[in-house]
Amino acid sequence: MPTTTLTPRGTTARGTTIALKLLMAVTGLVFVGYLLLHMYGNLKALTGEEGFNEYAEHLRTFLTPMLPYGGLLWIVRVVLLLSIVGHVYAAFKLWSRAGEARRTKYAAVKTAATSKWMRWGGVFLLVFIVWHLLHFTIIKISPNSEKQGSNITQNPYELVVASFQVPWMTLIYVLAMIALFMHLKHGVYSAQQTLGWTGSPKAHARAKTIGLAVAALIVVGFLIPPLSIAFGLID
């Protein structure tokens, strides 16, 4: 008589786990695409005030009059909001299931470090994103007491420069980029694994290299403008 070790309930749970991993992979790749574009935009600060502000304004007028002023930005914000909700939901569900599924001390030790880093690093990044949006998009407050005033909040370049002339602001940003590097390094690799792109030892090694390269590219690109400002290379 044929038998199976998988119960209907176990099969359902496994299917749900695969769906959650796919959700996490796809939403994660959406973020990677956005981060690459955002990094490119930030590097415009190296061209000076006129170039950076022109880029910032272009984002609001892009595809007008087909879209209203700022329409593209709102589309991007909605996509990112939906992605972050899906990503966080999938992450917490998977972490919860992983904790319940660990039955041996070996398995717990093997996955504990990466799991904890991804969990708490992700929470730190989520808090940073909220702060980043409040700082540069929603409230637009300059933490530089020497450069306060209404004009600075209407000038994207001046707001960025004034912000990273404050040491504690730069430190928070650097810490966030360290967390982002670790998150991307593992996350990009895991996304490729989930999508079935690591089926051979060569593909597995390539996926790890891609994860490291993408993480390094994005983080270095994001760090160049604030560190240039902090060290007085941009003013």
Accessible surface in RSA format (square Angstrom, percent):
REM  Atomic radii and reference values for relative SASA: ProtOr
REM  Chains: A
REM  Algorithm: Lee & Richards
REM  Probe-radius: 1.40
REM  Slices: 20
REM RES _ NUM      All-atoms   Total-Side   Main-Chain    Non-polar    All polar
REM                ABS   REL    ABS   REL    ABS   REL    ABS   REL    ABS   REL
RES MET A   1   215.80 111.8 141.37  93.6  74.43 177.2 111.87  95.1 103.94 137.7
RES PRO A   2   133.40  97.2 105.93  96.6  27.47  99.9 117.90  97.3  15.50  96.3
RES THR A   3   126.96  90.3  90.54  91.8  36.42  86.8  65.18  87.6  61.77  93.4
RES THR A   4   106.00  75.4  74.57  75.6  31.43  74.9  67.16  90.2  38.84  58.7
RES THR A   5   139.03  98.9 108.33 109.8  30.71  73.2  88.99 119.5  50.04  75.6
RES LEU A   6    84.09  46.8  75.34  53.9   8.75  22.0  76.02  53.4   8.06  21.7
RES THR A   7    80.42  57.2  76.76  77.8   3.66   8.7  70.00  94.0  10.43  15.8
RES PRO A   8   114.49  83.4 105.69  96.3   8.80  32.0 112.88  93.2   1.61  10.0
RES ARG A   9   207.16  87.0 198.71 101.3   8.45  20.1  75.42 103.1 131.74  79.8
RES GLY A  10    27.34  33.7   0.00   N/A  27.34  33.7  23.49  64.5   3.85   8.6
RES THR A  11    73.24  52.1  70.78  71.8   2.46   5.9  62.22  83.6  11.03  16.7
RES THR A  12    91.45  65.0  83.26  84.4   8.19  19.5  65.04  87.4  26.41  39.9
RES ALA A  13    46.78  43.0  42.37  65.4   4.41  10.0  46.41  65.4   0.37   1.0
RES ARG A  14   147.39  61.9 140.83  71.8   6.56  15.6  46.06  63.0 101.32  61.4
RES GLY A  15    37.21  45.9   0.00   N/A  37.21  45.9  30.90  84.8   6.30  14.1
RES THR A  16    53.16  37.8  47.69  48.3   5.47  13.0  34.15  45.9  19.01  28.7
RES THR A  17    33.78  24.0  33.78  34.2   0.00   0.0  25.50  34.3   8.27  12.5
RES ILE A  18    89.36  50.9  88.99  66.3   0.37   0.9  89.36  64.3   0.00   0.0
RES ALA A  19    56.38  51.8  48.15  74.3   8.23  18.7  51.58  72.6   4.79  12.7
RES LEU A  20    11.18   6.2  10.78   7.7   0.40   1.0  11.18   7.8   0.00   0.0
RES LYS A  21    99.04  48.3  96.81  59.4   2.24   5.3  42.15  37.9  56.90  60.6
RES LEU A  22    71.65  39.9  71.40  51.1   0.25   0.6  71.65  50.3   0.00   0.0
RES LEU A  23    67.08  37.4  61.20  43.8   5.88  14.8  66.43  46.7   0.65   1.7
RES MET A  24    46.96  24.3  45.92  30.4   1.04   2.5  21.96  18.7  25.00  33.1
RES ALA A  25     4.79   4.4   0.59   0.9   4.20   9.6   4.42   6.2   0.37   1.0
RES VAL A  26    80.45  52.9  79.48  72.0   0.97   2.3  80.45  69.9   0.00   0.0
RES THR A  27    11.37   8.1  11.37  11.5   0.00   0.0  11.37  15.3   0.00   0.0
RES GLY A  28    15.90  19.6   0.00   N/A  15.90  19.6  14.77  40.5   1.13   2.5
RES LEU A  29    62.97  35.1  54.32  38.9   8.65  21.7  54.77  38.5   8.20  22.1
RES VAL A  30    53.95  35.5  43.53  39.4  10.42  25.1  50.87  44.2   3.08   8.4
RES PHE A  31    38.86  19.4  38.86  24.1   0.00   0.0  38.86  23.6   0.00   0.0
RES VAL A  32    18.44  12.1  18.44  16.7   0.00   0.0  18.44  16.0   0.00   0.0
RES GLY A  33    32.38  39.9   0.00   N/A  32.38  39.9  30.49  83.7   1.89   4.2
RES TYR A  34    76.29  35.6  71.45  40.6   4.85  12.6  44.50  33.4  31.79  39.2
RES LEU A  35    28.49  15.9  28.49  20.4   0.00   0.0  28.49  20.0   0.00   0.0
RES LEU A  36    62.09  34.6  59.26  42.4   2.83   7.1  59.34  41.7   2.75   7.4
RES LEU A  37   129.47  72.1 126.13  90.2   3.34   8.4 126.43  88.8   3.04   8.2
RES HIS A  38    49.27  26.9  45.18  31.4   4.09  10.5  38.17  39.3  11.10  12.9
RES MET A  39    19.65  10.2  19.65  13.0   0.00   0.0  19.45  16.5   0.19   0.3
RES TYR A  40   127.42  59.5 126.67  72.1   0.76   2.0  95.97  72.1  31.46  38.8
RES GLY A  41     0.00   0.0   0.00   N/A   0.00   0.0   0.00   0.0   0.00   0.0
RES ASN A  42    28.20  19.4  27.07  26.2   1.12   2.7   5.77  13.9  22.43  21.7
RES LEU A  43    47.17  26.3  42.96  30.7   4.20  10.6  43.33  30.4   3.84  10.3
RES LYS A  44    63.47  31.0  61.87  38.0   1.60   3.8  14.91  13.4  48.57  51.7
RES ALA A  45     2.23   2.0   1.34   2.1   0.89   2.0   1.34   1.9   0.89   2.4
RES LEU A  46    89.09  49.6  58.27  41.7  30.82  77.5  58.97  41.4  30.12  81.1
RES THR A  47    91.09  64.8  53.95  54.7  37.14  88.5  63.45  85.2  27.64  41.8
RES GLY A  48    23.62  29.1   0.00   N/A  23.62  29.1  23.44  64.3   0.18   0.4
RES GLU A  49    71.20  40.9  65.35  49.4   5.85  13.9  21.23  41.1  49.97  40.8
RES GLU A  50   145.04  83.3 134.00 101.4  11.05  26.3  56.57 109.4  88.48  72.2
RES GLY A  51    22.72  28.0   0.00   N/A  22.72  28.0  17.68  48.5   5.03  11.3
RES PHE A  52    17.01   8.5  17.01  10.5   0.00   0.0  17.01  10.3   0.00   0.0
RES ASN A  53    35.68  24.6  31.43  30.4   4.25  10.2  19.51  47.0  16.17  15.6
RES GLU A  54   117.13  67.2 108.46  82.1   8.67  20.6  45.31  87.6  71.82  58.6
RES TYR A  55    45.33  21.2  39.61  22.5   5.72  14.9  35.40  26.6   9.93  12.2
RES ALA A  56    10.35   9.5  10.21  15.8   0.14   0.3  10.35  14.6   0.00   0.0
RES GLU A  57    82.06  47.1  79.97  60.5   2.09   5.0  45.27  87.6  36.79  30.0
RES HIS A  58    96.75  52.9  93.99  65.3   2.75   7.0  67.22  69.3  29.53  34.4
RES LEU A  59    53.22  29.6  53.06  38.0   0.16   0.4  53.06  37.3   0.16   0.4
RES ARG A  60    65.13  27.3  64.25  32.8   0.87   2.1  10.58  14.5  54.55  33.1
RES THR A  61    48.98  34.8  43.24  43.8   5.75  13.7  33.00  44.3  15.98  24.2
RES PHE A  62    85.18  42.6  81.74  50.6   3.44   9.0  84.09  51.0   1.09   3.1
RES LEU A  63    82.77  46.1  69.69  49.9  13.08  32.9  76.47  53.7   6.30  17.0
RES THR A  64    54.72  38.9  30.87  31.3  23.84  56.8  15.45  20.7  39.27  59.4
RES PRO A  65   134.78  98.2 109.72 100.0  25.05  91.1 113.26  93.5  21.52 133.7
RES MET A  66   166.19  86.1 130.70  86.5  35.49  84.5 108.98  92.7  57.21  75.8
RES LEU A  67    41.49  23.1  40.65  29.1   0.85   2.1  40.65  28.5   0.85   2.3
RES PRO A  68    98.81  72.0  85.45  77.9  13.36  48.6  98.03  80.9   0.78   4.8
RES TYR A  69   135.12  63.1 111.44  63.4  23.68  61.6  97.14  73.0  37.98  46.8
RES GLY A  70     7.67   9.5   0.00   N/A   7.67   9.5   7.56  20.8   0.11   0.2
RES GLY A  71     8.78  10.8   0.00   N/A   8.78  10.8   7.24  19.9   1.54   3.5
RES LEU A  72    41.44  23.1  40.86  29.2   0.58   1.5  40.86  28.7   0.58   1.6
RES LEU A  73    30.37  16.9  30.30  21.7   0.07   0.2  30.30  21.3   0.07   0.2
RES TRP A  74   158.09  63.4 157.80  76.4   0.29   0.7 133.29  71.1  24.79  40.2
RES ILE A  75    85.94  48.9  82.54  61.5   3.40   8.2  85.74  61.7   0.20   0.5
RES VAL A  76    46.70  30.7  44.69  40.5   2.01   4.8  46.70  40.6   0.00   0.0
RES ARG A  77    77.13  32.4  71.68  36.5   5.45  13.0  41.19  56.3  35.94  21.8
RES VAL A  78    79.22  52.1  78.31  70.9   0.90   2.2  79.22  68.8   0.00   0.0
RES VAL A  79    69.41  45.7  67.98  61.5   1.44   3.5  69.00  60.0   0.42   1.1
RES LEU A  80    29.21  16.3  28.46  20.4   0.74   1.9  28.77  20.2   0.44   1.2
RES LEU A  81   110.75  61.7 107.06  76.6   3.69   9.3 110.23  77.4   0.52   1.4
RES LEU A  82   122.05  68.0 113.18  81.0   8.88  22.3 113.72  79.9   8.34  22.4
RES SER A  83     9.43   8.0   7.17   9.6   2.26   5.2   2.17   4.6   7.27  10.2
RES ILE A  84    32.19  18.3  32.19  24.0   0.00   0.0  32.19  23.2   0.00   0.0
RES VAL A  85    89.87  59.1  85.23  77.2   4.65  11.2  88.74  77.1   1.13   3.1
RES GLY A  86    12.14  15.0   0.00   N/A  12.14  15.0  11.95  32.8   0.20   0.4
RES HIS A  87    33.20  18.1  33.20  23.1   0.00   0.0  24.62  25.4   8.58  10.0
RES VAL A  88    44.42  29.2  43.05  39.0   1.37   3.3  44.42  38.6   0.00   0.0
RES TYR A  89   119.72  55.9 112.44  64.0   7.27  18.9  85.42  64.2  34.30  42.3
RES ALA A  90     0.00   0.0   0.00   0.0   0.00   0.0   0.00   0.0   0.00   0.0
RES ALA A  91     6.10   5.6   6.05   9.3   0.05   0.1   6.10   8.6   0.00   0.0
RES PHE A  92   102.45  51.3  97.74  60.5   4.70  12.2  98.06  59.5   4.38  12.5
RES LYS A  93    81.76  39.9  81.19  49.8   0.57   1.4  27.00  24.3  54.77  58.3
RES LEU A  94    23.53  13.1  20.81  14.9   2.72   6.8  20.93  14.7   2.60   7.0
RES TRP A  95    42.64  17.1  39.79  19.3   2.85   6.7  26.64  14.2  16.00  25.9
RES SER A  96    62.29  52.6  47.65  63.6  14.64  33.7  34.16  72.7  28.13  39.4
RES ARG A  97    67.98  28.5  65.29  33.3   2.70   6.4  33.81  46.2  34.18  20.7
RES ALA A  98    40.89  37.6  31.86  49.2   9.02  20.5  39.97  56.3   0.92   2.4
RES GLY A  99    40.16  49.5   0.00   N/A  40.16  49.5  21.94  60.2  18.22  40.8
RES GLU A 100   138.63  79.6 107.87  81.6  30.76  73.2  51.96 100.5  86.67  70.8
RES ALA A 101    64.15  59.0  48.86  75.4  15.29  34.8  53.97  76.0  10.18  27.0
RES ARG A 102    77.05  32.3  53.20  27.1  23.85  56.8  22.32  30.5  54.73  33.2
RES ARG A 103   216.03  90.7 174.61  89.0  41.43  98.6  68.44  93.5 147.59  89.5
RES THR A 104    79.31  56.4  70.55  71.5   8.76  20.9  72.15  96.9   7.16  10.8
RES LYS A 105   175.46  85.6 160.06  98.2  15.41  36.7 108.41  97.6  67.06  71.4
RES TYR A 106   157.43  73.5 149.27  84.9   8.16  21.2 124.06  93.2  33.37  41.1
RES ALA A 107    33.26  30.6  31.46  48.6   1.80   4.1  33.26  46.8   0.00   0.0
RES ALA A 108    36.04  33.1  35.19  54.3   0.85   1.9  35.65  50.2   0.38   1.0
RES VAL A 109   102.34  67.3  88.47  80.1  13.86  33.4  91.39  79.4  10.95  29.7
RES LYS A 110   141.44  69.0 112.67  69.1  28.77  68.5  72.73  65.5  68.72  73.2
RES THR A 111    58.29  41.5  55.36  56.1   2.93   7.0  57.93  77.8   0.35   0.5
RES ALA A 112    33.95  31.2  31.20  48.1   2.75   6.3  33.95  47.8   0.00   0.0
RES ALA A 113    77.85  71.6  64.43  99.4  13.42  30.5  73.00 102.8   4.85  12.8
RES THR A 114    60.92  43.3  55.36  56.1   5.56  13.3  27.09  36.4  33.83  51.1
RES SER A 115    17.42  14.7  11.82  15.8   5.60  12.9  15.18  32.3   2.24   3.1
RES LYS A 116   125.84  61.4 125.09  76.8   0.75   1.8  69.26  62.3  56.58  60.3
RES TRP A 117    99.49  39.9  94.19  45.6   5.30  12.4  98.93  52.7   0.56   0.9
RES MET A 118    23.12  12.0  23.12  15.3   0.00   0.0  22.88  19.5   0.24   0.3
RES ARG A 119    65.91  27.7  65.90  33.6   0.02   0.0  13.44  18.4  52.47  31.8
RES TRP A 120   158.55  63.6 153.26  74.2   5.29  12.4 139.09  74.2  19.46  31.6
RES GLY A 121     5.01   6.2   0.00   N/A   5.01   6.2   4.20  11.5   0.80   1.8
RES GLY A 122    17.27  21.3   0.00   N/A  17.27  21.3  11.53  31.6   5.74  12.9
RES VAL A 123    49.61  32.6  47.77  43.2   1.83   4.4  48.98  42.6   0.63   1.7
RES PHE A 124    76.23  38.1  72.89  45.2   3.33   8.7  76.07  46.1   0.16   0.5
RES LEU A 125    18.05  10.1  18.05  12.9   0.00   0.0  18.05  12.7   0.00   0.0
RES LEU A 126    61.81  34.4  60.37  43.2   1.45   3.6  61.41  43.1   0.40   1.1
RES VAL A 127    93.42  61.5  90.96  82.4   2.45   5.9  93.04  80.8   0.37   1.0
RES PHE A 128    18.77   9.4  15.62   9.7   3.15   8.2  18.53  11.2   0.25   0.7
RES ILE A 129    67.59  38.5  67.34  50.2   0.25   0.6  67.59  48.7   0.00   0.0
RES VAL A 130    81.27  53.5  79.87  72.3   1.40   3.4  81.05  70.4   0.22   0.6
RES TRP A 131    83.63  33.6  82.48  39.9   1.15   2.7  81.31  43.4   2.32   3.8
RES HIS A 132    39.48  21.6  39.38  27.4   0.10   0.3  27.24  28.1  12.24  14.2
RES LEU A 133    79.25  44.1  79.25  56.7   0.00   0.0  79.25  55.7   0.00   0.0
RES LEU A 134    62.99  35.1  62.41  44.6   0.57   1.4  62.62  44.0   0.36   1.0
RES HIS A 135     4.63   2.5   1.01   0.7   3.62   9.3   4.32   4.4   0.31   0.4
RES PHE A 136    37.90  19.0  26.15  16.2  11.75  30.6  26.15  15.9  11.75  33.6
RES THR A 137    52.72  37.5  39.33  39.9  13.40  31.9  22.04  29.6  30.68  46.4
RES ILE A 138   116.58  66.3  85.72  63.9  30.86  74.4  90.46  65.1  26.11  70.9
RES ILE A 139    92.90  52.9  71.28  53.1  21.62  52.1  75.44  54.3  17.46  47.4
RES LYS A 140    61.05  29.8  59.41  36.5   1.64   3.9  23.86  21.5  37.19  39.6
RES ILE A 141    96.31  54.8  93.40  69.6   2.91   7.0  95.26  68.6   1.05   2.9
RES SER A 142     1.42   1.2   0.10   0.1   1.32   3.0   0.10   0.2   1.32   1.8
RES PRO A 143    31.83  23.2   6.38   5.8  25.45  92.5  15.83  13.1  16.00  99.4
RES ASN A 144    15.41  10.6  14.48  14.0   0.92   2.2   1.13   2.7  14.28  13.8
RES SER A 145    96.13  81.2  74.24  99.1  21.89  50.4  45.73  97.4  50.41  70.6
RES GLU A 146   158.37  90.9 121.97  92.3  36.40  86.7  46.22  89.4 112.15  91.6
RES LYS A 147    76.01  37.1  67.78  41.6   8.23  19.6  57.60  51.8  18.41  19.6
RES GLN A 148   107.23  60.0  77.22  56.4  30.01  71.5  41.64  88.6  65.59  49.7
RES GLY A 149    43.59  53.8   0.00   N/A  43.59  53.8  35.97  98.7   7.62  17.1
RES SER A 150    88.22  74.5  73.67  98.3  14.55  33.5  52.33 111.4  35.89  50.3
RES ASN A 151   127.17  87.7 122.07 118.0   5.10  12.3  33.30  80.2  93.86  90.7
RES ILE A 152    15.88   9.0  12.13   9.0   3.74   9.0  14.75  10.6   1.12   3.0
RES THR A 153    29.66  21.1  27.43  27.8   2.23   5.3  20.25  27.2   9.42  14.2
RES GLN A 154   141.62  79.2 115.12  84.1  26.50  63.1  45.71  97.3  95.91  72.7
RES ASN A 155    33.11  22.8  31.21  30.2   1.90   4.6  10.19  24.5  22.92  22.2
RES PRO A 156    46.78  34.1  41.39  37.7   5.40  19.6  46.70  38.6   0.08   0.5
RES TYR A 157    11.40   5.3  11.40   6.5   0.00   0.0   4.81   3.6   6.59   8.1
RES GLU A 158    55.51  31.9  55.51  42.0   0.00   0.0  16.12  31.2  39.39  32.2
RES LEU A 159     5.82   3.2   5.82   4.2   0.00   0.0   5.82   4.1   0.00   0.0
RES VAL A 160    23.51  15.5  23.51  21.3   0.00   0.0  23.51  20.4   0.00   0.0
RES VAL A 161     1.96   1.3   1.96   1.8   0.00   0.0   1.96   1.7   0.00   0.0
RES ALA A 162     0.11   0.1   0.06   0.1   0.06   0.1   0.06   0.1   0.06   0.2
RES SER A 163     0.00   0.0   0.00   0.0   0.00   0.0   0.00   0.0   0.00   0.0
RES PHE A 164     9.36   4.7   8.48   5.2   0.88   2.3   8.48   5.1   0.88   2.5
RES GLN A 165    65.77  36.8  39.09  28.6  26.68  63.5  21.14  45.0  44.63  33.9
RES VAL A 166    16.60  10.9  15.60  14.1   1.00   2.4  16.60  14.4   0.00   0.0
RES PRO A 167   109.05  79.5  97.87  89.2  11.19  40.7 105.19  86.9   3.86  24.0
RES TRP A 168   125.65  50.4 122.22  59.2   3.43   8.1 107.38  57.3  18.27  29.6
RES MET A 169     5.04   2.6   4.87   3.2   0.17   0.4   4.87   4.1   0.17   0.2
RES THR A 170    11.81   8.4  11.81  12.0   0.00   0.0  11.76  15.8   0.05   0.1
RES LEU A 171   105.12  58.5 101.81  72.8   3.32   8.3 104.74  73.6   0.38   1.0
RES ILE A 172    57.01  32.4  56.69  42.2   0.31   0.8  57.01  41.1   0.00   0.0
RES TYR A 173     9.66   4.5   9.59   5.5   0.07   0.2   5.10   3.8   4.55   5.6
RES VAL A 174    37.22  24.5  37.22  33.7   0.00   0.0  37.22  32.3   0.00   0.0
RES LEU A 175    85.36  47.5  82.34  58.9   3.03   7.6  82.36  57.8   3.00   8.1
RES ALA A 176     0.00   0.0   0.00   0.0   0.00   0.0   0.00   0.0   0.00   0.0
RES MET A 177     8.62   4.5   8.62   5.7   0.00   0.0   8.62   7.3   0.00   0.0
RES ILE A 178    91.14  51.9  88.75  66.1   2.38   5.7  91.14  65.6   0.00   0.0
RES ALA A 179     5.07   4.7   5.07   7.8   0.00   0.0   5.07   7.1   0.00   0.0
RES LEU A 180    17.05   9.5  17.05  12.2   0.00   0.0  17.05  12.0   0.00   0.0
RES PHE A 181    51.53  25.8  51.53  31.9   0.00   0.0  51.53  31.2   0.00   0.0
RES MET A 182    74.54  38.6  72.49  48.0   2.05   4.9  56.12  47.7  18.42  24.4
RES HIS A 183    32.26  17.6  32.11  22.3   0.15   0.4  22.52  23.2   9.74  11.3
RES LEU A 184    13.03   7.3  12.51   8.9   0.52   1.3  13.03   9.2   0.00   0.0
RES LYS A 185    86.74  42.3  84.16  51.6   2.59   6.2  33.70  30.3  53.04  56.5
RES HIS A 186    66.36  36.3  62.86  43.7   3.49   8.9  37.68  38.8  28.68  33.4
RES GLY A 187    23.61  29.1   0.00   N/A  23.61  29.1  18.83  51.7   4.78  10.7
RES VAL A 188    10.41   6.9   8.45   7.6   1.97   4.7   9.77   8.5   0.64   1.7
RES TYR A 189    21.59  10.1  21.59  12.3   0.00   0.0  15.57  11.7   6.02   7.4
RES SER A 190    31.08  26.3  30.54  40.8   0.55   1.3  26.52  56.5   4.56   6.4
RES ALA A 191     7.07   6.5   4.57   7.0   2.50   5.7   6.33   8.9   0.74   2.0
RES GLN A 192    13.17   7.4  13.16   9.6   0.01   0.0   5.47  11.7   7.70   5.8
RES GLN A 193    90.03  50.3  78.65  57.5  11.39  27.1  19.67  41.9  70.36  53.4
RES THR A 194    44.57  31.7  16.20  16.4  28.38  67.6  13.27  17.8  31.30  47.3
RES LEU A 195    53.48  29.8  29.61  21.2  23.87  60.0  34.38  24.1  19.10  51.4
RES GLY A 196    58.14  71.7   0.00   N/A  58.14  71.7  32.50  89.2  25.64  57.4
RES TRP A 197   140.09  56.2 129.23  62.6  10.85  25.5 115.56  61.6  24.53  39.8
RES THR A 198    22.82  16.2   7.64   7.8  15.18  36.2   0.51   0.7  22.31  33.7
RES GLY A 199    80.44  99.2   0.00   N/A  80.44  99.2  43.03 118.1  37.41  83.8
RES SER A 200    50.79  42.9  45.45  60.7   5.34  12.3  40.37  86.0  10.42  14.6
RES PRO A 201   121.04  88.2 108.41  98.8  12.63  45.9 115.05  95.0   5.99  37.2
RES LYS A 202   163.15  79.6 153.45  94.2   9.69  23.1 103.11  92.8  60.04  64.0
RES ALA A 203    11.07  10.2  10.44  16.1   0.63   1.4  10.44  14.7   0.63   1.7
RES HIS A 204    63.50  34.7  63.50  44.1   0.00   0.0  39.07  40.3  24.44  28.4
RES ALA A 205    57.07  52.5  52.35  80.8   4.72  10.7  55.75  78.5   1.32   3.5
RES ARG A 206   123.29  51.8 117.27  59.8   6.03  14.4  55.18  75.4  68.12  41.3
RES ALA A 207     0.92   0.8   0.35   0.5   0.57   1.3   0.72   1.0   0.20   0.5
RES LYS A 208   107.19  52.3 101.44  62.2   5.75  13.7  62.36  56.1  44.83  47.8
RES THR A 209    86.22  61.3  82.44  83.6   3.78   9.0  59.91  80.5  26.31  39.8
RES ILE A 210    67.91  38.6  66.07  49.2   1.83   4.4  67.91  48.9   0.00   0.0
RES GLY A 211     0.00   0.0   0.00   N/A   0.00   0.0   0.00   0.0   0.00   0.0
RES LEU A 212    84.28  46.9  84.28  60.3   0.00   0.0  84.28  59.2   0.00   0.0
RES ALA A 213    55.69  51.2  44.94  69.4  10.75  24.4  52.62  74.1   3.06   8.1
RES VAL A 214    31.43  20.7  30.04  27.2   1.39   3.3  31.41  27.3   0.02   0.0
RES ALA A 215     0.00   0.0   0.00   0.0   0.00   0.0   0.00   0.0   0.00   0.0
RES ALA A 216    37.47  34.4  35.64  55.0   1.82   4.2  37.39  52.7   0.07   0.2
RES LEU A 217   102.17  56.9  94.92  67.9   7.24  18.2 101.09  71.0   1.08   2.9
RES ILE A 218     0.00   0.0   0.00   0.0   0.00   0.0   0.00   0.0   0.00   0.0
RES VAL A 219    12.11   8.0  12.11  11.0   0.00   0.0  12.11  10.5   0.00   0.0
RES VAL A 220    85.57  56.3  84.71  76.7   0.86   2.1  85.46  74.3   0.11   0.3
RES GLY A 221     5.53   6.8   0.00   N/A   5.53   6.8   5.18  14.2   0.34   0.8
RES PHE A 222     7.07   3.5   7.04   4.4   0.03   0.1   7.04   4.3   0.03   0.1
RES LEU A 223    32.20  17.9  32.20  23.0   0.00   0.0  32.20  22.6   0.00   0.0
RES ILE A 224    70.04  39.9  65.06  48.5   4.98  12.0  69.80  50.3   0.24   0.7
RES PRO A 225     4.51   3.3   4.51   4.1   0.00   0.0   4.51   3.7   0.00   0.0
RES PRO A 226     3.32   2.4   3.32   3.0   0.00   0.0   3.32   2.7   0.00   0.0
RES LEU A 227    59.82  33.3  59.19  42.3   0.64   1.6  59.56  41.8   0.26   0.7
RES SER A 228    14.09  11.9  12.26  16.4   1.83   4.2   2.31   4.9  11.78  16.5
RES ILE A 229     3.49   2.0   0.00   0.0   3.49   8.4   0.00   0.0   3.49   9.5
RES ALA A 230    47.54  43.7  14.81  22.9  32.73  74.5  16.93  23.8  30.61  81.1
RES PHE A 231   157.65  78.9 129.42  80.2  28.22  73.4 135.85  82.4  21.79  62.4
RES GLY A 232    51.32  63.3   0.00   N/A  51.32  63.3  28.94  79.4  22.38  50.1
RES LEU A 233   140.53  78.3 107.21  76.7  33.32  83.8 110.92  77.9  29.61  79.7
RES ILE A 234    19.76  11.2  14.78  11.0   4.98  12.0  19.13  13.8   0.62   1.7
RES ASP A 235   127.47  89.3  95.77  95.3  31.70  75.0  40.98  96.5  86.49  86.3
END  Absolute sums over single chains surface
CHAIN  1 A    14556.6      12499.3       2057.4      10523.6       4033.0
END  Absolute sums over all chains
TOTAL         14556.6      12499.3       2057.4      10523.6       4033.0
